Amino acid sequence: MLIHGLLLSQRMHERLAHSLAEHGNHVVTIDLLGHGRSDRPTEPSSYSTALFAEQVVALLDHLAVDETVVVGTSLGANTALEVCQHAPARVRGMVIEMPVLDHALVACLVAFGPLLVGLTAAQPAARLLALAARAVPSRLLPFWGDIALDTVRQDPAPSGAVLRGLFFGRSAPPAAQRRAMLAPALVIGHRRDPIHPLTDAGMLADELPNAQLVEASSLVELRLTPERLTGEIASFLDACWMPARRGGAERSTATAAVAST
């Protein structure tokens, strides 16, 4: 289950999804509420990482999937932790890329505070910008340029509600709960990014009882030169799905397919 970042959509994981499917995994992506093609309510109370986790588990129920490896980036990473807290029996493993935890809070306020003001106090201007962005044909843009422009194309009111809901809710399960998460975890972090500091990734890898830390070369390595990290993730997934006896039953690898929801 691939979970996207803040104000992005499942499209950000499109290439990773296909790569992991080629390695023999059944991959599902999701648009969290307020993102992509999902509904976009304007009440901030509709948005929190805990509520996002409930949506992920509801999708698993809908697909009749008993267990999954949750793979999340940034907001998706924090949501993956919430999924593990909310439904630990459903989580076979976690890939946590660029978690946003204790060391990132001030940087998030500095980075997203002005954006929140622009999406709320300056909604008329933000709507004009969105209209202009929608007029740009996707076919004229490179893949990642179009993904970035998707964020600008959205109605600013729901996007502002997403930010308000996240600002005033908890960002992730607290440390005491993280230390009790027994699922295997692959934590991916990188340097030179105050919103996703390597210190947060390292702290999380130390807290989780069964975690390993992999350092990315940059924020965009998994997006632009993904071979090394995709290989790390694929190997981790193979280890998660190795046959294991639990209650006398053996588990085997999932089938190769991609489903987008």
Phi and psi in degrees as a GROMACS rama.xvg file:
@    title "Ramachandran Plot"
@    xaxis  label "Phi"
@    yaxis  label "Psi"
@TYPE xy
-98.8753  128.755  LEU-2
-120.488  125.458  ILE-3
-78.2833  177.682  HIS-4
-91.0006  177.9  GLY-5
-60.9333  129.177  LEU-6
61.8365  14.0209  LEU-7
-103.577  -163.236  LEU-8
-142.613  178.038  SER-9
-61.0634  -18.0703  GLN-10
-60.6114  -27.0463  ARG-11
-63.3947  -23.4517  MET-12
-104.215  12.9467  HIS-13
-58.5422  -47.988  GLU-14
-70.9371  -38.5863  ARG-15
-63.4899  -40.6671  LEU-16
-58.6963  -46.6248  ALA-17
-66.0818  -38.1785  HIS-18
-64.5523  -43.2104  SER-19
-69.586  -33.1922  LEU-20
-64.5137  -38.0812  ALA-21
-64.188  -23.1461  GLU-22
-85.8159  4.6493  HIS-23
100.041  20.058  GLY-24
-107.743  147.444  ASN-25
-89.9817  115.724  HIS-26
-113.899  132.782  VAL-27
-123.234  135.195  VAL-28
-113.77  161.289  THR-29
-141.134  142.69  ILE-30
-97.0098  110.477  ASP-31
-63.5236  158.468  LEU-32
-53.0626  135.038  LEU-33
85.8244  4.06052  GLY-34
-132.688  150.591  HIS-35
55.4475  -128.867  GLY-36
-96.4208  5.55629  ARG-37
-76.942  167.736  SER-38
-60.2376  154.171  ASP-39
-132.785  71.2398  ARG-40
-63.4032  157.713  PRO-41
-103.85  8.69641  THR-42
-91.9906  121.285  GLU-43
-56.9617  -26.931  PRO-44
-65.5796  -12.0888  SER-45
-78.1407  -8.47663  SER-46
-125.191  125.177  TYR-47
-166.474  161.062  SER-48
-64.7784  -32.9482  THR-49
-66.1617  -41.6166  ALA-50
-67.2662  -37.7994  LEU-51
-60.6237  -40.0974  PHE-52
-62.4108  -39.488  ALA-53
-62.0752  -36.2306  GLU-54
-66.4377  -39.1739  GLN-55
-62.7221  -45.8471  VAL-56
-65.0463  -37.2359  VAL-57
-62.9271  -36.7734  ALA-58
-66.9256  -39.8022  LEU-59
-59.7136  -42.9421  LEU-60
-60.8605  -44.416  ASP-61
-61.3481  -37.3607  HIS-62
-86.6396  -0.740218  LEU-63
56.9459  43.7034  ALA-64
-103.277  121.243  VAL-65
-77.6875  -40.9418  ASP-66
-135.074  154.688  GLU-67
-151.066  161.809  THR-68
-102.915  120.424  VAL-69
-90.6836  131.136  VAL-70
-123.353  116.374  VAL-71
-133.69  148.328  GLY-72
-118.157  125.789  THR-73
58.4105  -112.993  SER-74
-54.6241  -39.2814  LEU-75
-63.9279  -32.8892  GLY-76
-65.3875  -45.8662  ALA-77
-64.5634  -37.6603  ASN-78
-65.037  -38.2711  THR-79
-59.8577  -40.3481  ALA-80
-62.4573  -39.7769  LEU-81
-65.8605  -36.9335  GLU-82
-60.9005  -43.5524  VAL-83
-63.6046  -36.8005  CYS-84
-71.1864  -40.358  GLN-85
-75.2507  -38.2284  HIS-86
-142.723  67.4346  ALA-87
-59.0115  -30.8951  PRO-88
-69.9165  -16.2247  ALA-89
-91.784  -7.85665  ARG-90
-104.428  110.568  VAL-91
-79.8863  -26.2626  ARG-92
-175.824  171.572  GLY-93
-136.607  137.53  MET-94
-113.665  113.862  VAL-95
-111.45  100.902  ILE-96
-100.206  121.72  GLU-97
57.8673  60.1255  MET-98
-64.8021  152.432  PRO-99
-114.466  98.9387  VAL-100
-125.541  -146.03  LEU-101
-56.0999  -41.8666  ASP-102
-79.2652  -4.10655  HIS-103
-106.391  -5.09095  ALA-104
-63.1191  -45.1173  LEU-105
-64.9291  -43.6595  VAL-106
-62.2246  -36.3679  ALA-107
-65.096  -40.4754  CYS-108
-63.171  -41.8616  LEU-109
-67.1838  -40.4652  VAL-110
-77.6462  -43.2893  ALA-111
-98.7125  -12.8343  PHE-112
-58.78  -52.1904  GLY-113
-60.9152  -35.496  PRO-114
-64.7756  -41.3917  LEU-115
-61.6949  -41.4185  LEU-116
-61.6885  -43.9566  VAL-117
-64.1849  -35.9523  GLY-118
-79.1839  -16.2589  LEU-119
-112.136  -62.5556  THR-120
-70.2187  -27.0885  ALA-121
-115.648  43.3122  ALA-122
-60.6605  -39.6765  GLN-123
-58.1369  -44.3624  PRO-124
-66.7717  -38.8134  ALA-125
-64.7411  -36.1805  ALA-126
-67.7386  -38.8603  ARG-127
-62.9786  -41.037  LEU-128
-63.0128  -40.3989  LEU-129
-63.2772  -41.9513  ALA-130
-61.7073  -42.5164  LEU-131
-63.7773  -39.921  ALA-132
-65.4255  -37.1199  ALA-133
-67.3144  -22.604  ARG-134
-77.6016  -11.818  ALA-135
-84.0522  116.636  VAL-136
-64.4206  134.044  PRO-137
-58.5548  -33.4063  SER-138
-66.0973  -16.6454  ARG-139
-87.8311  -5.96795  LEU-140
-111.552  149.366  LEU-141
-66.3491  161.392  PRO-142
-51.7172  -52.9246  PHE-143
-73.7049  -26.6382  TRP-144
-65.0232  -39.688  GLY-145
-69.1845  -37.8488  ASP-146
-60.1206  -46.553  ILE-147
-63.5743  -39.8943  ALA-148
-69.4689  -25.0165  LEU-149
-54.9651  -37.9725  ASP-150
-63.351  -40.6185  THR-151
-72.1802  -29.1057  VAL-152
-69.5571  -17.9258  ARG-153
-73.7951  152.133  GLN-154
-58.68  127.263  ASP-155
-67.7586  -25.525  PRO-156
-62.9751  -51.7997  ALA-157
-63.1943  -37.0323  PRO-158
-63.1736  -40.6925  SER-159
-63.3217  -37.3464  GLY-160
-64.7248  -38.6387  ALA-161
-57.9164  -48.2819  VAL-162
-63.4051  -42.928  LEU-163
-63.1639  -43.1752  ARG-164
-62.1064  -39.856  GLY-165
-73.785  -36.2623  LEU-166
-61.1843  -36.7931  PHE-167
-103.564  7.62907  PHE-168
-112.176  176.644  GLY-169
-74.3414  145.438  ARG-170
-83.1464  -24.509  SER-171
-168.514  166.381  ALA-172
-57.3022  142.584  PRO-173
-65.7806  166.516  PRO-174
-56.7675  -40.1867  ALA-175
-61.333  -38.0627  ALA-176
-73.2245  -36.4836  GLN-177
-63.3094  -37.7462  ARG-178
-65.7498  -18.1582  ARG-179
-95.2704  1.11345  ALA-180
-82.2503  114.652  MET-181
-93.43  -8.79791  LEU-182
-63.84  141.252  ALA-183
-57.166  143.93  PRO-184
-139.407  138.187  ALA-185
-110.39  114.746  LEU-186
-104.798  125.817  VAL-187
-115.231  124.114  ILE-188
-136.499  171.334  GLY-189
-150.927  167.277  HIS-190
-93.5626  169.206  ARG-191
64.8595  36.6401  ARG-192
-144.48  104.56  ASP-193
-66.5356  -24.3296  PRO-194
-77.8521  -30.3218  ILE-195
-125.813  63.715  HIS-196
-67.6431  146.357  PRO-197
-61.2776  -26.6298  LEU-198
-62.2869  -36.1991  THR-199
-67.1275  -44.35  ASP-200
-62.0939  -43.5116  ALA-201
-64.9965  -41.4276  GLY-202
-60.5903  -43.7418  MET-203
-65.4544  -41.632  LEU-204
-61.9566  -33.9406  ALA-205
-72.624  -33.9872  ASP-206
-74.3913  -43.5424  GLU-207
-70.231  130.224  LEU-208
-64.3626  -24.6784  PRO-209
-132.88  59.8569  ASN-210
-123.91  153.13  ALA-211
-129.026  146.437  GLN-212
-106.381  132.486  LEU-213
-121.833  129.795  VAL-214
-95.9548  121.472  GLU-215
-79.7054  155.661  ALA-216
-74.5935  -24.519  SER-217
-165.995  174.635  SER-218
-57.9319  -32.8731  LEU-219
-106.111  7.13352  VAL-220
-57.3495  -46.5378  GLU-221
-69.0516  -19.1636  LEU-222
-87.8812  -43.9821  ARG-223
-102.564  -36.3054  LEU-224
-129.759  73.0871  THR-225
-83.828  -4.20944  PRO-226
-57.4469  -48.5744  GLU-227
-63.8128  -51.0363  ARG-228
-70.3199  -35.4415  LEU-229
-61.8044  -38.95  THR-230
-63.0513  -41.4204  GLY-231
-61.6419  -44.3772  GLU-232
-66.3821  -44.0024  ILE-233
-61.8604  -41.491  ALA-234
-64.5088  -39.8435  SER-235
-63.3631  -42.7821  PHE-236
-62.3189  -41.2492  LEU-237
-57.7126  -42.6892  ASP-238
-66.1261  -38.4503  ALA-239
-63.3736  -35.3845  CYS-240
-98.8492  11.0905  TRP-241
-59.3438  140.951  MET-242
-53.4124  131.717  PRO-243
-142.473  141.702  ALA-244
-85.5834  124.641  ARG-245
-142.274  109.757  ARG-246
68.0436  27.1306  GLY-247
85.1178  -2.19678  GLY-248
-108.794  143.875  ALA-249
-95.8604  142.532  GLU-250
-108.305  146.552  ARG-251
-131.374  175.868  SER-252
-67.1446  152.844  THR-253
-76.6365  163.307  ALA-254
-82.2283  161.826  THR-255
-86.3021  110.52  ALA-256
-165.353  160.971  ALA-257
-124.235  129.568  VAL-258
-126.298  133.253  ALA-259
-111.146  131.915  SER-260
